[in-house]
Amino acid sequence: FPEATSRIQVSTNGGGRPRWNRRGDKLYYIESNRKMMVVKVDRRPSPRPGTPGVLFDMNFAYSGRGYDVTPDGSSFIIVQDVGEPDNTVMMTVVQNWVREFEED
């Protein structure tokens, strides 16, 4: 893998928990306001991110413990806190969501 020689900012409003899609041309991340974001990244000749877009609001008790996305980007599985006292978690599968952001 080539050595990283520079940094490129992808988000416009901060974010965390990044995940690449299988082809490596889209990056998913969670913005600080609990929105699932996606940004298309043109990798050639050097990485250039597009404009980030909102996929959906995470209006549930996201635990911060993680999530994953299917290879085609059509479904997400998200770890959700459900309560005390034993730190029980529940998996939320988001599918058939209405995309708020249309890619070009």
MOFEN-V360853 format. One record per run of one state. SS is the DSSP state (H for helix, E for strand, C for the rest). FROM is the first residue (numbers start at 1). TO is the last residue. If there is no record, write none. Layout:
ss = [SS,SS]
from = [FROM,FROM]
to = [TO,TO]
This chain:
ss = [C,E,C,E,C,E,C,E,C,E,C,E,C,E,C,E,C]
from = [1,16,21,26,31,35,43,48,50,53,58,62,70,75,84,88,96]
to = [15,20,25,30,34,42,47,49,52,57,61,69,74,83,87,95,104]
